[in-house]
Amino acid sequence: MGGFLFDDIIFGPVKSRRLGVSLGVNLLPTNYKFCTFNCIYCECGWTKTATKKIELPTRKEIQERLESVFIQRKNDSQPIDSITFAGNGEPTLHPVFVDVIDDTIRLRDLYFPNAKITVLSNASLIHNTKIIEALLNVDKNILKLDAGFEETFQKINQPKGNLKLSQVLDYLKKFNGKLIIQTLFVQGYNQHNGIDNTTDVEVKAWMKLIKEINPQSVMLYPIERETPENSIRKVDSLTLNKIAKQVQAAGFKTEVFS
């Protein structure tokens, strides 16, 4: 079962095909996954019910840690291409996420003005207008959309509460196209229920939503690491490229990471 967690506020940098030299920022606990989704493919493992109060790093801690790393890399002449908010769950859950983005933009402009600020989000909290505004201020606003049908969305992402795919779609459309859609394609089972969002019917439904959202670009992925649901298998590159051609034919810039 998957269950890798980042053990610091700042991690990496790592060499990313899509983001270059990427310095990660984890706004969540270093020993606990904190998320609004329970995705069957998440490298951080299953989302568990908290048995005690979740402790998050403070705005000051995040700012000081980020600036310390920036100063060190600046002094060592080691530039970065991306400052990437990801980590152990959903970054927009942090109560001062908006302020942290403001701090990061200020520090980026001071130390590495050419670096891009990237946020990887599952789009579950973007009903909050302040979060939308913060995401519109970053360079790469990458939001998840793994399904075109409600049933498939529930099987793959297993959102907490009563969140529906139709709500996520409404949230995503609020960006008026200033976003990047990231989709992970999977095949397998969850609790003996078959899952495959690569079928013609599934892709057609997903494509309909992509057209409604009208993103700047679309990123397609298979699983890369161990998953909490053991039956999930990696989708082959031929299938991903077939889907990518449909997205490109609809007029959207498309990248496949297989």
Secondary structure, 3 states (H helix, E strand, C coil): CCCCCCCCCEEEEEEECCCEEEEEECCCCCCCCECCCCCCCCCCCCCCCCCCCCCCCCHHHHHHHHHHHHHHHHHCCCCCCEEEECCCECHHHCCCHHHHHHHHHHHHHHHCCCCEEEEEECCCCCCCHHHHHHHHCCCEEEEECCCCCHHHHHHHHCCCCCCCHHHHHHHHHCCCCCCEEEEECEEEEECCEEEECCCHHHHHHHHHHHHHHCCCEEEEECCCCCCCCCCCEECCHHHHHHHHHHHHHCCCEEEECC
